[in-house]
């Protein structure tokens, strides 16, 4: 739980500071922490974690989702422009 929380905090800090390249660098660590959270022993140990810690983790996950959604919305026009340029350059 602590590793997932630490990774989420790093993710959120980088997102709030607009350091999306850093988030890309953190993605492997973050995905490893999420995979660890899916394992059965994590779920059996969750009973020892207090409700506040779980709520904080869920709040951070929601914030991360929101930050990614905002970023996706921000870069969507750029991606569309590149797709159009690619299509035009492939036209005979």
mmCIF file as gemmi writes it, N, C-alpha and C atoms, coordinates in Angstrom:
data_model
loop_
_atom_site.group_PDB
_atom_site.id
_atom_site.type_symbol
_atom_site.label_atom_id
_atom_site.label_alt_id
_atom_site.label_comp_id
_atom_site.label_asym_id
_atom_site.label_entity_id
_atom_site.label_seq_id
_atom_site.pdbx_PDB_ins_code
_atom_site.Cartn_x
_atom_site.Cartn_y
_atom_site.Cartn_z
_atom_site.occupancy
_atom_site.B_iso_or_equiv
_atom_site.pdbx_formal_charge
_atom_site.auth_seq_id
_atom_site.auth_asym_id
_atom_site.pdbx_PDB_model_num
ATOM 1 N N . UNK Axp A 1 ? 0.825 -1.191 0 1 0 ? 1 A 1
ATOM 2 C CA . UNK Axp A 1 ? 0 0 0 1 0 ? 1 A 1
ATOM 3 C C . UNK Axp A 1 ? 0.871 1.256 0 1 0 ? 1 A 1
ATOM 4 N N . UNK Axp A 2 ? 1.944 1.228 0.767 1 0 ? 2 A 1
ATOM 5 C CA . UNK Axp A 2 ? 2.814 2.404 0.868 1 0 ? 2 A 1
ATOM 6 C C . UNK Axp A 2 ? 3.461 2.732 -0.479 1 0 ? 2 A 1
ATOM 7 N N . UNK Axp A 3 ? 3.895 1.697 -1.197 1 0 ? 3 A 1
ATOM 8 C CA . UNK Axp A 3 ? 4.545 1.931 -2.489 1 0 ? 3 A 1
ATOM 9 C C . UNK Axp A 3 ? 3.552 2.53 -3.476 1 0 ? 3 A 1
ATOM 10 N N . UNK Axp A 4 ? 2.346 2.005 -3.5 1 0 ? 4 A 1
ATOM 11 C CA . UNK Axp A 4 ? 1.324 2.54 -4.396 1 0 ? 4 A 1
ATOM 12 C C . UNK Axp A 4 ? 1.028 3.991 -4.045 1 0 ? 4 A 1
ATOM 13 N N . UNK Axp A 5 ? 0.905 4.275 -2.778 1 0 ? 5 A 1
ATOM 14 C CA . UNK Axp A 5 ? 0.64 5.636 -2.322 1 0 ? 5 A 1
ATOM 15 C C . UNK Axp A 5 ? 1.781 6.58 -2.708 1 0 ? 5 A 1
ATOM 16 N N . UNK Axp A 6 ? 3.009 6.146 -2.505 1 0 ? 6 A 1
ATOM 17 C CA . UNK Axp A 6 ? 4.177 6.969 -2.869 1 0 ? 6 A 1
ATOM 18 C C . UNK Axp A 6 ? 4.214 7.23 -4.372 1 0 ? 6 A 1
ATOM 19 N N . UNK Axp A 7 ? 3.937 6.194 -5.157 1 0 ? 7 A 1
ATOM 20 C CA . UNK Axp A 7 ? 3.941 6.358 -6.615 1 0 ? 7 A 1
ATOM 21 C C . UNK Axp A 7 ? 2.834 7.296 -7.065 1 0 ? 7 A 1
ATOM 22 N N . UNK Axp A 8 ? 1.68 7.187 -6.442 1 0 ? 8 A 1
ATOM 23 C CA . UNK Axp A 8 ? 0.581 8.099 -6.783 1 0 ? 8 A 1
ATOM 24 C C . UNK Axp A 8 ? 0.934 9.538 -6.42 1 0 ? 8 A 1
ATOM 25 N N . UNK Axp A 9 ? 1.565 9.726 -5.276 1 0 ? 9 A 1
ATOM 26 C CA . UNK Axp A 9 ? 1.972 11.073 -4.883 1 0 ? 9 A 1
ATOM 27 C C . UNK Axp A 9 ? 2.964 11.657 -5.881 1 0 ? 9 A 1
ATOM 28 N N . UNK Axp A 10 ? 3.932 10.855 -6.308 1 0 ? 10 A 1
ATOM 29 C CA . UNK Axp A 10 ? 4.898 11.312 -7.316 1 0 ? 10 A 1
ATOM 30 C C . UNK Axp A 10 ? 4.199 11.642 -8.625 1 0 ? 10 A 1
ATOM 31 N N . UNK Axp A 11 ? 3.274 10.781 -9.025 1 0 ? 11 A 1
ATOM 32 C CA . UNK Axp A 11 ? 2.501 10.993 -10.254 1 0 ? 11 A 1
ATOM 33 C C . UNK Axp A 11 ? 1.724 12.306 -10.188 1 0 ? 11 A 1
ATOM 34 N N . UNK Axp A 12 ? 1.012 12.512 -9.078 1 0 ? 12 A 1
ATOM 35 C CA . UNK Axp A 12 ? 0.188 13.717 -8.941 1 0 ? 12 A 1
ATOM 36 C C . UNK Axp A 12 ? 1.04 14.98 -8.892 1 0 ? 12 A 1
ATOM 37 N N . UNK Axp A 13 ? 2.17 14.93 -8.209 1 0 ? 13 A 1
ATOM 38 C CA . UNK Axp A 13 ? 3.052 16.086 -8.143 1 0 ? 13 A 1
ATOM 39 C C . UNK Axp A 13 ? 3.569 16.437 -9.538 1 0 ? 13 A 1
ATOM 40 N N . UNK Axp A 14 ? 4.002 15.431 -10.272 1 0 ? 14 A 1
ATOM 41 C CA . UNK Axp A 14 ? 4.491 15.671 -11.633 1 0 ? 14 A 1
ATOM 42 C C . UNK Axp A 14 ? 3.378 16.22 -12.518 1 0 ? 14 A 1
ATOM 43 N N . UNK Axp A 15 ? 2.18 15.685 -12.399 1 0 ? 15 A 1
ATOM 44 C CA . UNK Axp A 15 ? 1.048 16.151 -13.211 1 0 ? 15 A 1
ATOM 45 C C . UNK Axp A 15 ? 0.69 17.594 -12.863 1 0 ? 15 A 1
ATOM 46 N N . UNK Axp A 16 ? 0.657 17.91 -11.575 1 0 ? 16 A 1
ATOM 47 C CA . UNK Axp A 16 ? 0.322 19.277 -11.159 1 0 ? 16 A 1
ATOM 48 C C . UNK Axp A 16 ? 1.369 20.277 -11.643 1 0 ? 16 A 1
ATOM 49 N N . UNK Axp A 17 ? 2.62 19.827 -11.757 1 0 ? 17 A 1
ATOM 50 C CA . UNK Axp A 17 ? 3.693 20.698 -12.222 1 0 ? 17 A 1
ATOM 51 C C . UNK Axp A 17 ? 3.841 20.668 -13.743 1 0 ? 17 A 1
ATOM 52 N N . UNK Axp A 18 ? 2.982 19.884 -14.402 1 0 ? 18 A 1
ATOM 53 C CA . UNK Axp A 18 ? 3.009 19.803 -15.859 1 0 ? 18 A 1
ATOM 54 C C . UNK Axp A 18 ? 4.203 19.035 -16.401 1 0 ? 18 A 1
ATOM 55 N N . UNK Axp A 19 ? 4.805 18.189 -15.592 1 0 ? 19 A 1
ATOM 56 C CA . UNK Axp A 19 ? 5.981 17.425 -16.001 1 0 ? 19 A 1
ATOM 57 C C . UNK Axp A 19 ? 5.562 16.068 -16.564 1 0 ? 19 A 1
ATOM 58 N N . UNK Axp A 20 ? 4.899 16.098 -17.71 1 0 ? 20 A 1
ATOM 59 C CA . UNK Axp A 20 ? 4.355 14.875 -18.289 1 0 ? 20 A 1
ATOM 60 C C . UNK Axp A 20 ? 5.438 13.932 -18.773 1 0 ? 20 A 1
ATOM 61 N N . UNK Axp A 21 ? 6.603 14.448 -19.133 1 0 ? 21 A 1
ATOM 62 C CA . UNK Axp A 21 ? 7.715 13.562 -19.502 1 0 ? 21 A 1
ATOM 63 C C . UNK Axp A 21 ? 8.167 12.757 -18.296 1 0 ? 21 A 1
ATOM 64 N N . UNK Axp A 22 ? 8.159 13.371 -17.139 1 0 ? 22 A 1
ATOM 65 C CA . UNK Axp A 22 ? 8.528 12.669 -15.904 1 0 ? 22 A 1
ATOM 66 C C . UNK Axp A 22 ? 7.517 11.565 -15.591 1 0 ? 22 A 1
ATOM 67 N N . UNK Axp A 23 ? 6.257 11.833 -15.872 1 0 ? 23 A 1
ATOM 68 C CA . UNK Axp A 23 ? 5.221 10.822 -15.643 1 0 ? 23 A 1
ATOM 69 C C . UNK Axp A 23 ? 5.485 9.604 -16.51 1 0 ? 23 A 1
ATOM 70 N N . UNK Axp A 24 ? 5.906 9.844 -17.713 1 0 ? 24 A 1
ATOM 71 C CA . UNK Axp A 24 ? 6.245 8.73 -18.596 1 0 ? 24 A 1
ATOM 72 C C . UNK Axp A 24 ? 7.372 7.904 -17.982 1 0 ? 24 A 1
ATOM 73 N N . UNK Axp A 25 ? 8.346 8.569 -17.385 1 0 ? 25 A 1
ATOM 74 C CA . UNK Axp A 25 ? 9.449 7.865 -16.735 1 0 ? 25 A 1
ATOM 75 C C . UNK Axp A 25 ? 8.973 7.081 -15.512 1 0 ? 25 A 1
ATOM 76 N N . UNK Axp A 26 ? 7.947 7.597 -14.822 1 0 ? 26 A 1
ATOM 77 C CA . UNK Axp A 26 ? 7.423 6.956 -13.614 1 0 ? 26 A 1
ATOM 78 C C . UNK Axp A 26 ? 6.445 5.82 -13.918 1 0 ? 26 A 1
ATOM 79 N N . UNK Axp A 27 ? 6.015 5.722 -15.155 1 0 ? 27 A 1
ATOM 80 C CA . UNK Axp A 27 ? 4.934 4.788 -15.488 1 0 ? 27 A 1
ATOM 81 C C . UNK Axp A 27 ? 5.269 3.337 -15.163 1 0 ? 27 A 1
ATOM 82 N N . UNK Axp A 28 ? 6.507 2.924 -15.393 1 0 ? 28 A 1
ATOM 83 C CA . UNK Axp A 28 ? 6.866 1.533 -15.117 1 0 ? 28 A 1
ATOM 84 C C . UNK Axp A 28 ? 6.763 1.231 -13.616 1 0 ? 28 A 1
ATOM 85 N N . UNK Axp A 29 ? 7.254 2.138 -12.783 1 0 ? 29 A 1
ATOM 86 C CA . UNK Axp A 29 ? 7.148 1.955 -11.334 1 0 ? 29 A 1
ATOM 87 C C . UNK Axp A 29 ? 5.686 1.936 -10.902 1 0 ? 29 A 1
ATOM 88 N N . UNK Axp A 30 ? 4.918 2.845 -11.464 1 0 ? 30 A 1
ATOM 89 C CA . UNK Axp A 30 ? 3.507 2.951 -11.097 1 0 ? 30 A 1
ATOM 90 C C . UNK Axp A 30 ? 2.748 1.685 -11.489 1 0 ? 30 A 1
ATOM 91 N N . UNK Axp A 31 ? 2.995 1.187 -12.678 1 0 ? 31 A 1
ATOM 92 C CA . UNK Axp A 31 ? 2.326 -0.033 -13.124 1 0 ? 31 A 1
ATOM 93 C C . UNK Axp A 31 ? 2.738 -1.237 -12.28 1 0 ? 31 A 1
ATOM 94 N N . UNK Axp A 32 ? 3.992 -1.293 -11.87 1 0 ? 32 A 1
ATOM 95 C CA . UNK Axp A 32 ? 4.45 -2.375 -10.987 1 0 ? 32 A 1
ATOM 96 C C . UNK Axp A 32 ? 3.721 -2.316 -9.643 1 0 ? 32 A 1
ATOM 97 N N . UNK Axp A 33 ? 3.541 -1.102 -9.124 1 0 ? 33 A 1
ATOM 98 C CA . UNK Axp A 33 ? 2.83 -0.948 -7.851 1 0 ? 33 A 1
ATOM 99 C C . UNK Axp A 33 ? 1.37 -1.366 -7.995 1 0 ? 33 A 1
ATOM 100 N N . UNK Axp A 34 ? 0.749 -1.026 -9.113 1 0 ? 34 A 1
ATOM 101 C CA . UNK Axp A 34 ? -0.637 -1.441 -9.342 1 0 ? 34 A 1
ATOM 102 C C . UNK Axp A 34 ? -0.747 -2.955 -9.462 1 0 ? 34 A 1
ATOM 103 N N . UNK Axp A 35 ? 0.212 -3.57 -10.131 1 0 ? 35 A 1
ATOM 104 C CA . UNK Axp A 35 ? 0.209 -5.029 -10.252 1 0 ? 35 A 1
ATOM 105 C C . UNK Axp A 35 ? 0.344 -5.683 -8.878 1 0 ? 35 A 1
ATOM 106 N N . UNK Axp A 36 ? 1.195 -5.134 -8.031 1 0 ? 36 A 1
ATOM 107 C CA . UNK Axp A 36 ? 1.361 -5.67 -6.677 1 0 ? 36 A 1
ATOM 108 C C . UNK Axp A 36 ? 0.067 -5.546 -5.894 1 0 ? 36 A 1
ATOM 109 N N . UNK Axp A 37 ? -0.662 -4.462 -6.127 1 0 ? 37 A 1
ATOM 110 C CA . UNK Axp A 37 ? -1.922 -4.238 -5.411 1 0 ? 37 A 1
ATOM 111 C C . UNK Axp A 37 ? -2.991 -5.237 -5.831 1 0 ? 37 A 1
ATOM 112 N N . UNK Axp A 38 ? -2.859 -5.801 -7.028 1 0 ? 38 A 1
ATOM 113 C CA . UNK Axp A 38 ? -3.845 -6.772 -7.512 1 0 ? 38 A 1
ATOM 114 C C . UNK Axp A 38 ? -3.633 -8.166 -6.942 1 0 ? 38 A 1
ATOM 115 N N . UNK Axp A 39 ? -2.475 -8.409 -6.374 1 0 ? 39 A 1
ATOM 116 C CA . UNK Axp A 39 ? -2.168 -9.751 -5.887 1 0 ? 39 A 1
ATOM 117 C C . UNK Axp A 39 ? -2.989 -10.092 -4.651 1 0 ? 39 A 1
ATOM 118 N N . UNK Axp A 40 ? -3.221 -11.363 -4.458 1 0 ? 40 A 1
ATOM 119 C CA . UNK Axp A 40 ? -4.076 -11.848 -3.371 1 0 ? 40 A 1
ATOM 120 C C . UNK Axp A 40 ? -3.567 -11.443 -1.995 1 0 ? 40 A 1
ATOM 121 N N . UNK Axp A 41 ? -2.25 -11.477 -1.769 1 0 ? 41 A 1
ATOM 122 C CA . UNK Axp A 41 ? -1.752 -11.143 -0.439 1 0 ? 41 A 1
ATOM 123 C C . UNK Axp A 41 ? -2.02 -9.678 -0.084 1 0 ? 41 A 1
ATOM 124 N N . UNK Axp A 42 ? -2.089 -8.826 -1.081 1 0 ? 42 A 1
ATOM 125 C CA . UNK Axp A 42 ? -2.434 -7.436 -0.821 1 0 ? 42 A 1
ATOM 126 C C . UNK Axp A 42 ? -3.865 -7.349 -0.292 1 0 ? 42 A 1
ATOM 127 N N . UNK Axp A 43 ? -4.748 -8.091 -0.918 1 0 ? 43 A 1
ATOM 128 C CA . UNK Axp A 43 ? -6.147 -8.051 -0.505 1 0 ? 43 A 1
ATOM 129 C C . UNK Axp A 43 ? -6.349 -8.634 0.889 1 0 ? 43 A 1
ATOM 130 N N . UNK Axp A 44 ? -5.577 -9.649 1.255 1 0 ? 44 A 1
ATOM 131 C CA . UNK Axp A 44 ? -5.717 -10.211 2.602 1 0 ? 44 A 1
ATOM 132 C C . UNK Axp A 44 ? -5.137 -9.273 3.648 1 0 ? 44 A 1
ATOM 133 N N . UNK Axp A 45 ? -4.142 -8.484 3.273 1 0 ? 45 A 1
ATOM 134 C CA . UNK Axp A 45 ? -3.537 -7.534 4.211 1 0 ? 45 A 1
ATOM 135 C C . UNK Axp A 45 ? -4.323 -6.234 4.321 1 0 ? 45 A 1
ATOM 136 N N . UNK Axp A 46 ? -5.285 -6.04 3.453 1 0 ? 46 A 1
ATOM 137 C CA . UNK Axp A 46 ? -6.021 -4.789 3.429 1 0 ? 46 A 1
ATOM 138 C C . UNK Axp A 46 ? -6.83 -4.573 4.713 1 0 ? 46 A 1
ATOM 139 N N . UNK Axp A 47 ? -7.166 -5.659 5.39 1 0 ? 47 A 1
ATOM 140 C CA . UNK Axp A 47 ? -7.916 -5.545 6.634 1 0 ? 47 A 1
ATOM 141 C C . UNK Axp A 47 ? -7.112 -4.808 7.693 1 0 ? 47 A 1
ATOM 142 N N . UNK Axp A 48 ? -5.783 -4.877 7.612 1 0 ? 48 A 1
ATOM 143 C CA . UNK Axp A 48 ? -4.947 -4.192 8.594 1 0 ? 48 A 1
ATOM 144 C C . UNK Axp A 48 ? -4.778 -2.702 8.274 1 0 ? 48 A 1
ATOM 145 N N . UNK Axp A 49 ? -5.228 -2.283 7.128 1 0 ? 49 A 1
ATOM 146 C CA . UNK Axp A 49 ? -5.114 -0.882 6.718 1 0 ? 49 A 1
ATOM 147 C C . UNK Axp A 49 ? -6.374 -0.148 7.151 1 0 ? 49 A 1
ATOM 148 N N . UNK Axp A 50 ? -6.188 1.014 7.723 1 0 ? 50 A 1
ATOM 149 C CA . UNK Axp A 50 ? -7.373 1.716 8.21 1 0 ? 50 A 1
ATOM 150 C C . UNK Axp A 50 ? -8.151 2.369 7.065 1 0 ? 50 A 1
ATOM 151 N N . UNK Axp A 51 ? -9.369 2.657 7.357 1 0 ? 51 A 1
ATOM 152 C CA . UNK Axp A 51 ? -10.295 3.214 6.365 1 0 ? 51 A 1
ATOM 153 C C . UNK Axp A 51 ? -9.761 4.524 5.772 1 0 ? 51 A 1
ATOM 154 N N . UNK Axp A 52 ? -9.139 5.344 6.579 1 0 ? 52 A 1
ATOM 155 C CA . UNK Axp A 52 ? -8.625 6.638 6.103 1 0 ? 52 A 1
ATOM 156 C C . UNK Axp A 52 ? -7.544 6.436 5.036 1 0 ? 52 A 1
ATOM 157 N N . UNK Axp A 53 ? -6.657 5.474 5.243 1 0 ? 53 A 1
ATOM 158 C CA . UNK Axp A 53 ? -5.614 5.204 4.254 1 0 ? 53 A 1
ATOM 159 C C . UNK Axp A 53 ? -6.21 4.753 2.922 1 0 ? 53 A 1
ATOM 160 N N . UNK Axp A 54 ? -7.204 3.89 2.996 1 0 ? 54 A 1
ATOM 161 C CA . UNK Axp A 54 ? -7.863 3.416 1.781 1 0 ? 54 A 1
ATOM 162 C C . UNK Axp A 54 ? -8.57 4.572 1.079 1 0 ? 54 A 1
ATOM 163 N N . UNK Axp A 55 ? -9.251 5.405 1.847 1 0 ? 55 A 1
ATOM 164 C CA . UNK Axp A 55 ? -9.947 6.554 1.264 1 0 ? 55 A 1
ATOM 165 C C . UNK Axp A 55 ? -8.96 7.516 0.614 1 0 ? 55 A 1
ATOM 166 N N . UNK Axp A 56 ? -7.819 7.747 1.267 1 0 ? 56 A 1
ATOM 167 C CA . UNK Axp A 56 ? -6.792 8.618 0.686 1 0 ? 56 A 1
ATOM 168 C C . UNK Axp A 56 ? -6.262 8.052 -0.624 1 0 ? 56 A 1
ATOM 169 N N . UNK Axp A 57 ? -6.059 6.749 -0.657 1 0 ? 57 A 1
ATOM 170 C CA . UNK Axp A 57 ? -5.579 6.102 -1.871 1 0 ? 57 A 1
ATOM 171 C C . UNK Axp A 57 ? -6.601 6.236 -2.998 1 0 ? 57 A 1
ATOM 172 N N . UNK Axp A 58 ? -7.852 6.008 -2.691 1 0 ? 58 A 1
ATOM 173 C CA . UNK Axp A 58 ? -8.911 6.152 -3.697 1 0 ? 58 A 1
ATOM 174 C C . UNK Axp A 58 ? -9.029 7.588 -4.185 1 0 ? 58 A 1
ATOM 175 N N . UNK Axp A 59 ? -8.866 8.54 -3.291 1 0 ? 59 A 1
ATOM 176 C CA . UNK Axp A 59 ? -8.903 9.957 -3.672 1 0 ? 59 A 1
ATOM 177 C C . UNK Axp A 59 ? -7.741 10.284 -4.604 1 0 ? 59 A 1
ATOM 178 N N . UNK Axp A 60 ? -6.556 9.774 -4.288 1 0 ? 60 A 1
ATOM 179 C CA . UNK Axp A 60 ? -5.401 10.008 -5.162 1 0 ? 60 A 1
ATOM 180 C C . UNK Axp A 60 ? -5.602 9.357 -6.53 1 0 ? 60 A 1
ATOM 181 N N . UNK Axp A 61 ? -6.157 8.156 -6.545 1 0 ? 61 A 1
ATOM 182 C CA . UNK Axp A 61 ? -6.435 7.494 -7.829 1 0 ? 61 A 1
ATOM 183 C C . UNK Axp A 61 ? -7.417 8.312 -8.667 1 0 ? 61 A 1
ATOM 184 N N . UNK Axp A 62 ? -8.453 8.83 -8.026 1 0 ? 62 A 1
ATOM 185 C CA . UNK Axp A 62 ? -9.43 9.662 -8.738 1 0 ? 62 A 1
ATOM 186 C C . UNK Axp A 62 ? -8.769 10.928 -9.281 1 0 ? 62 A 1
ATOM 187 N N . UNK Axp A 63 ? -7.905 11.544 -8.474 1 0 ? 63 A 1
ATOM 188 C CA . UNK Axp A 63 ? -7.186 12.739 -8.932 1 0 ? 63 A 1
ATOM 189 C C . UNK Axp A 63 ? -6.287 12.415 -10.114 1 0 ? 63 A 1
ATOM 190 N N . UNK Axp A 64 ? -5.625 11.272 -10.075 1 0 ? 64 A 1
ATOM 191 C CA . UNK Axp A 64 ? -4.761 10.867 -11.182 1 0 ? 64 A 1
ATOM 192 C C . UNK Axp A 64 ? -5.576 10.673 -12.458 1 0 ? 64 A 1
ATOM 193 N N . UNK Axp A 65 ? -6.734 10.053 -12.33 1 0 ? 65 A 1
ATOM 194 C CA . UNK Axp A 65 ? -7.614 9.855 -13.482 1 0 ? 65 A 1
ATOM 195 C C . UNK Axp A 65 ? -8.046 11.207 -14.048 1 0 ? 65 A 1
ATOM 196 N N . UNK Axp A 66 ? -8.408 12.12 -13.17 1 0 ? 66 A 1
ATOM 197 C CA . UNK Axp A 66 ? -8.835 13.452 -13.618 1 0 ? 66 A 1
ATOM 198 C C . UNK Axp A 66 ? -7.696 14.193 -14.314 1 0 ? 66 A 1
ATOM 199 N N . UNK Axp A 67 ? -6.486 14.126 -13.744 1 0 ? 67 A 1
ATOM 200 C CA . UNK Axp A 67 ? -5.334 14.788 -14.359 1 0 ? 67 A 1
ATOM 201 C C . UNK Axp A 67 ? -5.058 14.22 -15.746 1 0 ? 67 A 1
ATOM 202 N N . UNK Axp A 68 ? -5.132 12.909 -15.881 1 0 ? 68 A 1
ATOM 203 C CA . UNK Axp A 68 ? -4.901 12.275 -17.184 1 0 ? 68 A 1
ATOM 204 C C . UNK Axp A 68 ? -5.991 12.642 -18.183 1 0 ? 68 A 1
ATOM 205 N N . UNK Axp A 69 ? -7.223 12.731 -17.717 1 0 ? 69 A 1
ATOM 206 C CA . UNK Axp A 69 ? -8.329 13.112 -18.6 1 0 ? 69 A 1
ATOM 207 C C . UNK Axp A 69 ? -8.159 14.538 -19.095 1 0 ? 69 A 1
ATOM 208 N N . UNK Axp A 70 ? -7.741 15.422 -18.201 1 0 ? 70 A 1
ATOM 209 C CA . UNK Axp A 70 ? -7.495 16.814 -18.592 1 0 ? 70 A 1
ATOM 210 C C . UNK Axp A 70 ? -6.385 16.876 -19.626 1 0 ? 70 A 1
ATOM 211 N N . UNK Axp A 71 ? -5.306 16.145 -19.364 1 0 ? 71 A 1
ATOM 212 C CA . UNK Axp A 71 ? -4.173 16.145 -20.297 1 0 ? 71 A 1
ATOM 213 C C . UNK Axp A 71 ? -4.58 15.571 -21.655 1 0 ? 71 A 1
ATOM 214 N N . UNK Axp A 72 ? -5.357 14.508 -21.623 1 0 ? 72 A 1
ATOM 215 C CA . UNK Axp A 72 ? -5.838 13.9 -22.871 1 0 ? 72 A 1
ATOM 216 C C . UNK Axp A 72 ? -6.645 14.917 -23.672 1 0 ? 72 A 1
ATOM 217 N N . UNK Axp A 73 ? -7.497 15.659 -22.993 1 0 ? 73 A 1
ATOM 218 C CA . UNK Axp A 73 ? -8.308 16.688 -23.654 1 0 ? 73 A 1
ATOM 219 C C . UNK Axp A 73 ? -7.409 17.784 -24.227 1 0 ? 73 A 1
ATOM 220 N N . UNK Axp A 74 ? -6.349 18.148 -23.491 1 0 ? 74 A 1
ATOM 221 C CA . UNK Axp A 74 ? -5.445 19.207 -23.937 1 0 ? 74 A 1
ATOM 222 C C . UNK Axp A 74 ? -4.66 18.819 -25.18 1 0 ? 74 A 1
ATOM 223 N N . UNK Axp A 75 ? -4.238 17.56 -25.256 1 0 ? 75 A 1
ATOM 224 C CA . UNK Axp A 75 ? -3.393 17.171 -26.391 1 0 ? 75 A 1
ATOM 225 C C . UNK Axp A 75 ? -4.176 16.558 -27.553 1 0 ? 75 A 1
ATOM 226 N N . UNK Axp A 76 ? -5.464 16.367 -27.372 1 0 ? 76 A 1
ATOM 227 C CA . UNK Axp A 76 ? -6.277 15.763 -28.441 1 0 ? 76 A 1
ATOM 228 C C . UNK Axp A 76 ? -6.167 16.534 -29.763 1 0 ? 76 A 1
ATOM 229 N N . UNK Axp A 77 ? -6.224 17.877 -29.763 1 0 ? 77 A 1
ATOM 230 C CA . UNK Axp A 77 ? -6.098 18.594 -31.043 1 0 ? 77 A 1
ATOM 231 C C . UNK Axp A 77 ? -4.742 18.365 -31.716 1 0 ? 77 A 1
ATOM 232 N N . UNK Axp A 78 ? -3.687 18.259 -30.92 1 0 ? 78 A 1
ATOM 233 C CA . UNK Axp A 78 ? -2.361 18.014 -31.48 1 0 ? 78 A 1
ATOM 234 C C . UNK Axp A 78 ? -2.293 16.632 -32.115 1 0 ? 78 A 1
ATOM 235 N N . UNK Axp A 79 ? -2.843 15.654 -31.433 1 0 ? 79 A 1
ATOM 236 C CA . UNK Axp A 79 ? -2.861 14.295 -31.983 1 0 ? 79 A 1
ATOM 237 C C . UNK Axp A 79 ? -3.672 14.252 -33.271 1 0 ? 79 A 1
ATOM 238 N N . UNK Axp A 80 ? -4.804 14.952 -33.273 1 0 ? 80 A 1
ATOM 239 C CA . UNK Axp A 80 ? -5.635 14.997 -34.474 1 0 ? 80 A 1
ATOM 240 C C . UNK Axp A 80 ? -4.878 15.661 -35.627 1 0 ? 80 A 1
ATOM 241 N N . UNK Axp A 81 ? -4.158 16.731 -35.33 1 0 ? 81 A 1
ATOM 242 C CA . UNK Axp A 81 ? -3.394 17.427 -36.369 1 0 ? 81 A 1
ATOM 243 C C . UNK Axp A 81 ? -2.316 16.514 -36.948 1 0 ? 81 A 1
ATOM 244 N N . UNK Axp A 82 ? -1.634 15.77 -36.09 1 0 ? 82 A 1
ATOM 245 C CA . UNK Axp A 82 ? -0.623 14.844 -36.585 1 0 ? 82 A 1
ATOM 246 C C . UNK Axp A 82 ? -1.251 13.74 -37.428 1 0 ? 82 A 1
ATOM 247 N N . UNK Axp A 83 ? -2.407 13.256 -37.014 1 0 ? 83 A 1
ATOM 248 C CA . UNK Axp A 83 ? -3.091 12.209 -37.782 1 0 ? 83 A 1
ATOM 249 C C . UNK Axp A 83 ? -3.489 12.729 -39.152 1 0 ? 83 A 1
ATOM 250 N N . UNK Axp A 84 ? -3.986 13.956 -39.21 1 0 ? 84 A 1
ATOM 251 C CA . UNK Axp A 84 ? -4.367 14.541 -40.5 1 0 ? 84 A 1
ATOM 252 C C . UNK Axp A 84 ? -3.136 14.722 -41.366 1 0 ? 84 A 1
ATOM 253 N N . UNK Axp A 85 ? -2.048 15.224 -40.783 1 0 ? 85 A 1
ATOM 254 C CA . UNK Axp A 85 ? -0.815 15.406 -41.54 1 0 ? 85 A 1
ATOM 255 C C . UNK Axp A 85 ? -0.302 14.075 -42.076 1 0 ? 85 A 1
ATOM 256 N N . UNK Axp A 86 ? -0.385 13.037 -41.271 1 0 ? 86 A 1
ATOM 257 C CA . UNK Axp A 86 ? 0.057 11.705 -41.701 1 0 ? 86 A 1
ATOM 258 C C . UNK Axp A 86 ? -0.803 11.216 -42.86 1 0 ? 86 A 1
ATOM 259 N N . UNK Axp A 87 ? -2.143 11.399 -42.731 1 0 ? 87 A 1
ATOM 260 C CA . UNK Axp A 87 ? -3.034 10.977 -43.8 1 0 ? 87 A 1
ATOM 261 C C . UNK Axp A 87 ? -2.754 11.721 -45.094 1 0 ? 87 A 1
ATOM 262 N N . UNK Axp A 88 ? -2.513 13.013 -44.999 1 0 ? 88 A 1
ATOM 263 C CA . UNK Axp A 88 ? -2.221 13.829 -46.194 1 0 ? 88 A 1
ATOM 264 C C . UNK Axp A 88 ? -0.916 13.392 -46.833 1 0 ? 88 A 1
ATOM 265 N N . UNK Axp A 89 ? 0.089 13.104 -46.001 1 0 ? 89 A 1
ATOM 266 C CA . UNK Axp A 89 ? 1.387 12.712 -46.555 1 0 ? 89 A 1
ATOM 267 C C . UNK Axp A 89 ? 1.353 11.317 -47.181 1 0 ? 89 A 1
ATOM 268 N N . UNK Axp A 90 ? 0.381 10.502 -46.774 1 0 ? 90 A 1
ATOM 269 C CA . UNK Axp A 90 ? 0.249 9.165 -47.368 1 0 ? 90 A 1
ATOM 270 C C . UNK Axp A 90 ? -0.63 9.142 -48.605 1 0 ? 90 A 1
ATOM 271 N N . UNK Axp A 91 ? -1.251 10.262 -48.936 1 0 ? 91 A 1
ATOM 272 C CA . UNK Axp A 91 ? -2.122 10.341 -50.104 1 0 ? 91 A 1
ATOM 273 C C . UNK Axp A 91 ? -1.269 10.456 -51.364 1 0 ? 91 A 1
ATOM 274 N N . UNK Axp A 92 ? -1.527 9.586 -52.357 1 0 ? 92 A 1
ATOM 275 C CA . UNK Axp A 92 ? -0.728 9.639 -53.607 1 0 ? 92 A 1
ATOM 276 C C . UNK Axp A 92 ? -1.031 10.841 -54.46 1 0 ? 92 A 1
